[in-house]
């Protein structure tokens, strides 16, 4: 993987075929700033260019996943409109970049994920929560409307009623509660969180890379497909394409050999 340059706000390590991005602004509970945004954006670009990496895990160092955006960015949102918009968009950029990643992304939520930090977790495809995880919007408590696509992502993840409770009532969800309402895939003991996240990433990483990317794209597109027949037609050319790939032929050949040996 080509180095994205000096990293001060995050760390990045490769575990087999999975990349782990760790937020490392520990003294500020991994709050998001412009430098962190740039580092994550550049690191994801480098990861995606590395054909030996098939999955990405995002987590936080220390006791927090991410405490939100640094307060200076929120304060600049109260300035004149052009500068305010620029200040907010500079943070939104990281959510959009994670969302655009073609590889499977897993948030290993090891502690509080608050406001913009919750957005970072929501931008990932899969969320695993440790027992210490806490999900809180906090926007309205600050007198601030949610931003960064928060209401859209949250509603799609948990449905209208749970999103209303989380945002309008500022209801904090524990890791176990997040798993119960579908915000997290599951909740595990803190000591098992990274092992569990890496095990899930390894399962994705074992898949053929281009088929994995295509399947993720299909799953996301299905949100806008209105009928079963349309879904069949949407998948058909991609399945035909995958059947023509060497990876499919190789795996089928191995499966056939294995079946002959068992029989």
N, C-alpha and C positions, 0 to 999 in steps of 0.2 A: 504494500500500500504506500503510495506516495505521501510523504509527510505533509499535513496541512499547515506546517509552520509551528512556531512556538506556541504552546498551550499554557495559559495561565488560569483560565476559569473552568476548564474541564480536563479530564484525562481520557485517553482512549487506549484500550488494549484489545488484542485479538486472541480469542479463545477458540482454538480449532478453526471452524469456519464461521464464527460469530464475533461481531465487534461489540465491545462494551464501552459506552460513553458514560462517564461518571461526572456529574456536576460537582465542581470543586471550589465553589465560593463559600466555603464552610463557615467563615466568620460571620457571614450574612445569611446563613441558613440556605445557601445555594440560590439566593435571589437572582433574578435574571437582569443582566445589564447588556449594553450594546456589544461589549467585548465578548461576552459569553455567546451572544447570538451569532456573531461573526465566526467564532471558533466552531460552534456546532454546525453551521451552514457549510463551512469549508471542510470539516471532518466528514460530514455525510457525503460530500462530493467525492472525497478521496476513497471512502469506503465503497461507494457504488462503482467506482472505477476498478476496484480490486475484485477480479472474478473468482477469487478464492474465498470471498466472504458472501454469505447468503442470508444473514439475519443480523439485526441490530437490537441490543438491549440498552435502555437508558435508565440510569438510576442516580441517586444522590449520595455523596459522601457525608459522613457525620450523621446526626440524628434526624435530619430533614431530607425529604425528596426535593422540594423547592417551595420556598416561602412566598413566591410571587415575583412581581417586578420590583426592582429597587425603587424606593419612594421618590427619588428625584425624577424618574420618568413619569410617575403619576402626578407629581406637582407641576411638571411642565405641560401636562394636559390642560391645565387651567389658564395657560397663557393664550396669546392671540391665536386664532384658529389655524393658520398655516403651520406654525411651529408646534402647536398642540397635536395636530394630525401627524406630523412627521415623528414626534416623540413616541406616539402610540404605535405607529406603523413599524418603527424600528424594532419594537418588541414582537409585534404580530408576525414579523418575518420568520421567526424561528418555528412557530406553530405551523405555518404554511409549508415551510421546508420539510419538517418532519412528516407532515401529511402527504407531501409529494414524493417521499422516498418510495421507490418501487419494491424494495425489499421488505419483508415482514419486520415490524418494529414492536418491541415489547417494553413496556414501562414496568420496572421493578420498583414499586412504590414503598420505600423503606421508612417513611415518616410522613409528616404533614405535606400535603400538596394543596397549596392555598392560592386562590385567584388565578393569576397567570401560571402558577405552578400546576394547578389543576388542568389548565389548558394544555400544558406540555404533556401531561399524562393522557388526556383525552385525544390528543393528536396522534398517539400511538395506536396501532391496530389491536393490541392485546395489553391488558393491565393485570399484573399480579400484585397483590397487596400483602405486605407483612402485617403482623398483629399490631405494630406500632403505626401503621398508616392512618392518616386522617385526611379526608377529602372535604374541603370547605371552599365555598365560592367567595364569601366575604365582601363582594362588590357593594351590595346595598348597605351593608353595615358601615361602609366608608362613605356612603352617600353617592356612590358611583354606579352608573349603569354597566352591566357586564360588557366585555369587549373581546376582541380576538376570536370571534365565532363561538364564544362560550355557550350561549343558549342553544345554538344549532347543534354543536357537538354533543352537549349533555342530553338534549331531548332525543337525539338519535340513539344515544347509548342506553338511556334508562326509561324513555317514554315521557309523556307530558306531565303526569301527576308527580312523579319523583323529581323531575326537573323543576316544577313549580315549588315544591317543598324545599329543595336544595337552594334555589336562588331567592325566592320571595321571602322565605322564612329563615334563610341562612342556616339551614339544618346541616350540622356537621355529621359526616358519615365515617364510622370506624372502618377498618379493613374488612371485618366480618359483615358489617351492614352493606358496604360497597359490593361485596360478592353476592349478598342476598338480592340486591336490586339490579344486578347485572352490570354495575359500573366496573367491577373487576371480575376476571375469570374465576379466580379463587383467592382465598386468604390462607396464608401459611405462617408458621412460626418465623419470627425474624431471622433466626439462625439458619433457616432453610431457604430464605427468599432468593438469594443469588443462585444457589444450586438449582432451585426449581426453575428460575427464569432461564438459566443457561441450558437446562435440560430441554425446555420447550424450544429454545433457539436452535439447539442441536438437531431436533427433529425437523425443523424447517430447513436447516442448513444441509441436511442429508438429501433433500429433494433436488431434482434437476433445476438449475438456476433460472433458465428462461421460462420453463413451464411454471415454476413457482411465481415468477413475476407476472406472467399472463393470468394465472389463476387469481392472484390478489386483485388484479385489475378487473377481472370479471365479477368477483364478489362485490366490489365497490360499485360497479356500474349497475348491478342488479337492483340497487335502491331506486332506480328510475325506470325500471322495466315493469310494465303494468300487467302482463299476462304470461302464463306458462309457455304458450306457443312462441311468444317473442323471446323468452329466455332461452328456449331450445335453439332458436335461430341465432341468437347472440353467441352461444357457446360452440355451435357446430364448427365454424371455420377454425376456431382455436384448437378444438379437439383433433380435427383433421390434420392441422399443422403439426401438433405434438406427436401424432402417430407416425409422421414422416421423419422424425428426428432419430439420430443414432442412439440417443440415451434410451428411448423407448424400446428400440430393437434389442439393445444390449440387456436391458432389464428383463424383457420377455424371454430372451435366450437363457439367462440365468435361472429364471423361474421355471422354464421348461426342463432344464437340466436337474434342478432340485426336485421337481415332481417325478422325474424318471428314477432318480436315486431312491426316493421314498417308496416307489411302487415295485 
